[in-house]
Amino acid sequence: MGFVSKEPWLDDDEQKAWRSYLLMTRTLETHLERHLQRDFGLSKSDFEILVNLSESESGRMRAFELSRSTQWEKSRLSHHLTRMEKRGLIRKEACESRYPEIAITEAGMAAIKECAPAHAARVREFFVDVFGPDRMTVLGEVSDEVVATIGKHCDTDCPLADRS
């Protein structure tokens, strides 16, 4: 693993890098969210749900699976799914368990197919191309390490908890 300091405070270089990272992520997320909303009428949350459903083999997932993949609280997910269902993007379908399956509708699939290429192009332009292939590899490795480190400190209800 990497260097671990006993000092709780960040030095000037660490502070500068951390704040730069925070500014980058907020700026990038805000830009991508505005683009989704303005050009496609989708929120970042809509997009996240539609991506998960469209990438599942059957176009459907149980609510707990969506909650785990999005890391959303149960109430947030429930409220957002209700709003998406009213807009015709998803539907809740009864199944054997007491919780319904969430299925992407034709309108939801059309929405994700329409916006995904433009969204991916913006991610490429403002993120992937800026990093380049070598730095993207390093970023992916470091990101995995950060997530794994956080997972070791989560309780069992945390989606990142180390279950090995």
Secondary structure by P-SEA (a helix, b strand, c coil): cccccccccccaaaaaaaaaaaaaaaaaaaaaaaaaaacccccaaaaaaaaaaaacccccccaaaaaaaacccaaaaaaaaaaaaaaccbbbbbccccbbbbbbcaaaaaaaaacaaaaaaaaaaaccccccaaaaaaaaaaaaaaaaaaaaaccccccccccc
